[in-house]
Structure formats: structure tokens, C-alpha cells
Amino acid sequence: MTLIIIFAAMLALVFVGVPILLSIATVTLIGASVLPGLIPALVPQKAFGMLDSFSLLALPYFILAGSIMTRGGMSAGLIEFSQTLVGHIRGSLGHTAVLSCTAMANISGSSTAEAAAVGSVTIPAMKERGYKPGMAAAIVAAASTIGPIIPPSMTMIVYGSITGVSIGGLFIAGIIPGLLIASLLMAVIFGLSFLPSNEALRRTQPRSTLKQIAQATVRVWPALLAPVVIMGGILSGIFTATEAGVVTCIYSLIVSKLWYRQLKWKEIPGVLVDAAVTTAMVAGVLGMAGVLGWLLSFLNFNDIVLSSLRGVTDNSFLMLALLVVVMLVLTMILDGLAVIVVMIPTIVYVGTAFHIDPLQLGIIMVMITQIGGLTPPVALLLFITTSIARISFMEGIRHVWPFLGVIVGVMIAIMIFPGIATWLPGRMLGGG
């Protein structure tokens, strides 16, 4: 009964408009005050304990790298390069958005950062070319989900730090699913261009010559080299997945200052402040969600959930499907990061009991947080892109379904064929 009251109170606060951070903090503080054996002083102690993790040190650096990348011209260079490659294909600007998000995923690791950076350039361009504004917003929102799936990924860092699953393994496990999503999104955009109502998608530009492609490559090669530096360093043991955040930050700063030369020294304080504000918001959610997770653990939430689910099924695939449905519902109405911190210990506890591969489960959970960013009522990624497009939220929702279907389809494929996520880590890390 206590667990029901906790979840009901938190959801009620969220639905009346209280920010997720304050909702969790209110519930946990009251819970620690009224439950026997607990005292309110434990709340800040557990919040600090949640954040006192070496793995989480990478988060502020990845956030800072994303800010530098946006201000320093790297994102604009990647968009220009993508347009050079696919401008002659039906749905060219849509393909450009997908390729840009895929390339930027190797640096930012954040879907919201990608939605804002890529959307601010490509959405106005798509609208000018005659694309339906809702379609433009939906394409960028869907493409930005690739950010946390292709390494490096802030969500994977949080997941790994909580569960003990190899962050490097998670990084590698996301490569094939991320590229698969990108390819299928481009296929859907190409297919939609044949519908009579999507005449704008059929507009293309002349095919770029080899000289133009070579020139574009020369301009953007430092940004394209970033994943080689980051993943190469992790796999070779030069630095850890956590230290990769620092390397990414330094690399972005060097490229922005010495190659693109768009980032001025006077702009750096602003970049640092933006990154600090974002880090504080993320850290606040992580800390308080960690306290809620501790409170649930105190109430034996893991064992209660496991015993209840065992009464439903003993089949590991059906159990995985049940966990996916639960997480999908939660991420549709709550912040995905908070859901990860609160629920993942329980999800992994159940998954281990049913012998579900930890890398397979990890990639699926990361994908679920991104699906939640596209589905109402919250749909944070669509909220960002529809704001850029200056259209109603519902107009974006009407166009997002085929792209959402791609991501859900890839997730289901990983559920059925776990090798999509586990084969590459096994090969590269020597486990298969």
C-alpha cells in the first residue's frame, strides 16, 4: 500500500504541473519523514551518494562538449557535409537531418542537444523548401533519438554506473542499432516522397561532384575523426569510457578554436555557464531519483515486483516484453532519465533472475527513453522541434508515427534477435 501511495503521489504532482525534480524530492522527503526507521537527514546523504560516482564524472564533460560543438561550428559543418552527400536523393533535407544527427551522436551523446542543434538549421531550411512543418519537426525529433544510442551516450553512462554493466560494452552495443535506425529512417523518408501529398520531398539538388565531396570532407574531417579518437581510445585502453568525456571536451575545443575558428574566447564563459546550468539540472534529477530508488529498495520494491511478475509468466521473452511495456508507459509520462535511475535497479534485478543478457537489456532500456521522447503526452524531443518550427505540438504528433514505428521496430528486433546488440561487443571485447 505504501508503494502505491508513493507512485500515486508522485504522478499526481507531475500531472498538476510540478517539475519532476520537485515531485520526486517532495515524495521522498515525506516518505523519509513518516516511514519507521528513516529520518529526513538521510535524503541529502543518499542524493550525494548517488552522484558520488566516478562514471558520472563524464556527464558534465559530454554536456560541455555538446555546447562547444554547437557554438564552435562543428554541428554546422556536419550538416553541410551531409547535404553534400545526400542532396540529390528524394527527401534530401530529411536525409541531411538524419545523417547530421548520426554524425553528431559521436560527440554529443544527447538527444535534446541534437534536436536543438540540428533542428535550428534544418527545420527552417525544410520549411523554406516547402516541407510540411510538422513533417520537418517529426524528422528531426526522430533522428535525434540516435544521439544516446550511438556512442558516446550520457544515458548509457548513467545506466552503466547504476548497474555495473560495462559502459564500454554498452557503447559498442549501440553502434549497430543506431546505424540501423538511421538507415531505416532514411528509407521511410524516401518512401514518403512517393506519396502525392509530399511533393516537397521529391525536390532535390544536383548530385555533388567528387571534387565538391572532397572539399566538403576536407572542411569537416576533424569532426568525422572524433568517433575514431573516442572509441579508439576506449578500445585500446588509452582511456576509460568515463575519461572519454574529458577527451571529447578537449577535442571539441581544439577543433572549434584551431580548425573552424568560430568560437571566440569571449564566448567561452557563456558556453561554460550553459553547460553548468544543464549539468545542475541533470545532477538534480539524478540525485533525487537516486533517493527515490533507495526508498523503494528500503520497501523491498525489487522483491515485490519479481514475485508479482513470476506469477504472470516464467518465459524470459514474455518477461522482457512485460518490462518493456512498463518502461514505455513510464517514459511517456515522466522524464526518461529519472525513470532510468529509479526503475533500472529493479529492471536489472528481474532481468538477471530471468537470464536476460545485460547488454541487450541495456540497449533496449536506452531506446525506450528515446521512444518516450517522441510519444505524447510529454514527448520532449517533439516539443523542442515543434517550438523551432513554430507550430502546434499536435501537428508534430500527427507526422511522427512512421518514424516512431522505425525505432519501435528496431527495439522489437533486438528483443527477438539479441545479437543485433550483443554480437559486436562480443567480437570487439573478446567475448565471442
N, C-alpha and C positions, 0 to 999 in steps of 0.2 A: 504493500500500500504506500509505503514511504517513497519508493521509486516512482510510482505513478504520480504522486503529488509533485515530486521534483521535476519530472519531464513536463507535466501539465502546466506548472507554474512558469517554467522557462518558455514554453511555447506561447503561453498567454501573454507574457511580457513582450516577446518578439512581435506577435500579431498586433499589439496595440501601439507599436512603433518604437519601443525601447531598443537601443542599439544592442547587438548581440553581446558585446563585451560587458555592458552593464547588466544585461539579463542574466548572464552566467554568474557574474560577480554577486548579484543580489541573491540568487538561489543558493549559491554555495555558502555565502556568509550566514544566511538564515539557517541553512542546514547545519553548519558547524556550530551555531549558537544553540539549537534546540535538541540535537541528537545527543543521547547519553554517551559520555566518553570522549566528546570532542569539545574544543574551545575555539572561539573566533581567531585567536592568535595563530592558529595553525594555517589559516588561509594564506597570509603573505609568505609564510615559511614554505608551503607547498608550491606556491606560484614561483618563488625564486628557485626551488629545487627543479621545477620543470624547465626553466630557462638555463640552469647551470649545467650545460651540456657542450662538450667540445664540438660535436657535429653541428649544432645550431649556430656556431660562430660563423659559418659560411653565409648565413642568411643576409646579414647587413651588407656583406661584400657583393653578393649577387644583386641585391637591390640597388646598391650604388653603381655597379657595372651597367645595369639597365638604364639608370639616369644618365650616366656618361655617354652611353651608346646613342641615346636619343638626342642629347644636346650636341654631341660631337660629330654628327653626320654619318655614323655607321649605318643607322637604320635607313636613311635616305639613299645611301649608296647601294644597299642591298635591294631596295625597291627598284631603283633604276636598272640594276643588273638583271633582276628578274624580268622586268618588262622587255629588256633586250632579248632575252631567251625565248619568251612565250608570246610576244606581242602579235605574232602572225597567226595564232591559234584562236579559234572561236572562243569567246569568253575571256579574251586576253587579260583584261584588268582583274578579273576574278582569279585567274591563274597567277597573276602577279602577286595578289594578296596572299594566296596560299604559299607560293614559293618564298615570299618575303618572311612570312611567319615561320616557315620551316627553317630558313637560314638564321633568323634571329633567335630561334629556340636554342641554338648552340651557345648563346651568350646570356640571354636574359633569364630564362627559366621560369618566367611568369606570364600567365595568360592575360592578366589585366594590363600589364605593361605592353604586351604585343598588340592587344586590341586598341589601346590608345595610340601607340606609335605608328603602327601600320594603318590604322583607320583614319588618322588625321591626314594622311597623304592620299590613300587610295579611294576612300569613300567620296570626297569631293570630286576626284577625277572620274569616278564611275558615274556619279550624278551628272557631271558635265557631258559625259559620253552618251547619256540617255538611259543608263541603267535605272531600274526602279529603286528608289531609295531604300525600301525595305529589303530588297534583294542584296544591295550593296552592304547594308548593315549586317545581314544574316551571314553573308560570305565571310566577312572579316571576323565576326564573332566565332563562327565555327572554325576558321583557320587558326585563330589564336589559341584554341584548345591544344594545339600541337606543342605549345611552349613548355608546359610542365611534363610532357610525355617524352620528348626528345631531350637527352641530357645537355647541360646540367638542369636539374629541376629542384626548385625550392620545396615543392610538395614531397618529392622523394627524400629529400634531406630530413624533413620533419618525420616522415614515415619511418625511415631507417633509424633515426635517433630514438624513436619511441620503442620500436620493435626489436632492434638489434640486427635486423636484416642488413646485409652488405649494401651500403649506399652505392658503391661502385658497381655491384651486380645489378642493382635497380637501374642505374644509369644505362648500362648496356642493354638491359632487358627492354628498355623503352624505345630503342632505335628502330627495330622492325615495325612495331605497332605504329609509331609516329610517322614513318615513311609510308606505311600502308594507308593511314588516314589521309595523308597529303595527296597520294595518288588517286584515291577514290573520290576525294572532294573535287579534284580537278576533272575526273571523269564525269561526275554529276553536273558540274558547271558546263562541260562540253555537251552533255546530253540535253540539258535545259535550253541550250542555244537553238535546238531544233523545234522548240515549241513556238507557234505563231505569235504568242503574246510576249516573247522575249527577243524581239528584233534587235535590240541594242547589243545583246550578247553575240550576235553574228558579225558585228563590226570589228575589223582587225586593222592592223597596220602592216606595212610591207615587211617581209622577212628580213631580219638583220643579216648583214654580210658577215663573213668570217672576220673581216677587219674590225667591224663595229663590235662584234662579240669579244674579240681580243682586247680592244681598247677598254670596253666595259670591265673585263676581267682584271686588267691592269689597275683600274681605279679602285676595285673592290677586293683585291686579293688578300689584304691583311684581315678583313672581316671574314673571308672564306677560310682563312688559315686558323681562325680561333678554335674550332672544334678539334682540329688536329693537335694543337698545342694543349688544350684542356684534357681531352680523352687520352691523348698520347702520354701526357704526364702521369695521369692516374694509372693507366695500364702498365706503364714501365716502372712504376713505383717511385718516380721522382718526387711526387707529392700525393697526398691523400685527397679523397673526394672533398673533404672539408677545406683543405688548403687550396683546392681548385677555385674556391670563391675569391680568395685573395689574388691568385694568379689572373683570373678573369678580370678583376677590377683593375689591376695594374696594366694588363694588356690593353683593355679598352681605353685607359687614359693615355697610354703611349701612342696608340693608333690615332686617337682623336686629336692629340696635340701635334704629333710629328707628321702624320700622313694626310689626314683630312684638313687639319688646321682650322677647324671651325669653332673649337672650344677655346674661349678666351679665359685668361687667368681670372679676370674679374667675375666670370660666370661660375667658377668652381664653388665659392661659398653657397650660392643658390642651389647648385647640384647637391652639395653636402646636406643642406637643410632639407631639401625634398626627400633625400634618401633617409635622413634621420627621422622625419615625420612618419614615413611609410614603415620604417623599421619599428618605431614605437607602437604603431597600430598593430602590426603583426605580432610583436612581442606581447602586447597586452592580451590579445586574443589567445595566443599560445599559453601564456601563464595562467589565465583564469580557466581556460578549457582543461589545462592540466589539473587544476584544483578540483574541477567537477569530476574528472576521471578518477582522481584519488577518492573523492566522496563516494562515487559509485562502487569503487573497489572495496571501500570500508563496509558497504552494504551488501557485499558478496554478489554484485551485479553479474560478474562473469559466470559464476557457477549457476546462478538462477537462469541466465539466458541459455547456457549449454544444456542444462537439464530440460528446459522447456522445448528447445529445438530438437533434442533427441526424441522427444515424444511425437514430433512431427514426421521425421524421416531419419533413416540411418544411411541413406545414399549420399556419398560425398558430392556428386554433381548437383543433386537437388538441394543439398545444404548450401552449396556455393550460390546457387540461383536465389535461394531464400535470403542469404546475406546481401546479395546484390540488390534485391528489391527493397530491403530495409534501408540500405545506404542511399539508394536513389531517392526514396521518399524524403529522407532527412536532408540530403543536399539540395533538394528542390526548395526547401523552406528555411534552411539555416545556412550560415556561412560554411563553405566546404572545409576550410582549414580547421575551424572549431570542431566540426563533425569528425574529422580525421583524428584530432588529438583526443577527443572524448571516447569515440567508439572503436578506434583501431585496436587498442589492447584487448577488448572483448572479441572483436572480429578475428584477430590473430589467434586468440585462445581457442575459439571454436574451430578455426581453420586447422590448427595443429592437431586438435582432437580428431578431426576427420581426414588428416593426412593430405591436406591441400598444399600444393607447392607454395612456399612463401614468396618467391619472385612472381609467380603467376597471380597470386592474391594481391601482391603489392601493386602491380601494374593495373590490375582491374580496379582497385580502390582509387588510384590516381585518376584513372579515366572517369570514374564515377563523379569525382569532384568537378571535373570539367563538363560533364553532361549536366550537372546541376547548374552550372553557369549559363546554360542555354535554355533551361526549362523554366516556365513560369511556376510560381508567382515571383520568384526573386530574379533569376536569370541575369546575374551581374554583368556578364560579358555583353549580352544584348542591350542592357541598359547603357553601357558605355558607348557602343557603336550607334545605337539609335539617337543618343544625345549628339554625337558627332554629325550624324546625318540630319539632325533637326527634324525628326519625325516622331510619331507616337510609338510608344513601346509595343502596342498591339500590331502595328504594321510590320515591325521586325519579326514578331512571333509568327505571323502568317507565312513568312517566307523561310523560316529556319528549319522546317520539318524534314525536307530531303537531306539536308546537311547533318542534322541531328541523327537521322537514320544511319548515316555512314558511320558515325562514331559508336553508336549503339551496336551496329552490325559487327564492327571490329572487336568490340568488347565481348560480344557473344562468341565470336570466332575464337578468341583467346580462352574463353571458358571451355569450349569444346576441344580445341587444339592448343593445349598449354605450351607446346613447343614454339609457337609464334613469339612468346615472350621469353622462354627458358633456353631455347637452343643456342642463341648467340652468346649469352653469358657462360654457358657450359663449354662452348668452344674457346672463347677468349680467356676465360679464367681457369681453364684446365679441368673443368668438371665433367666434360663429356666429349 
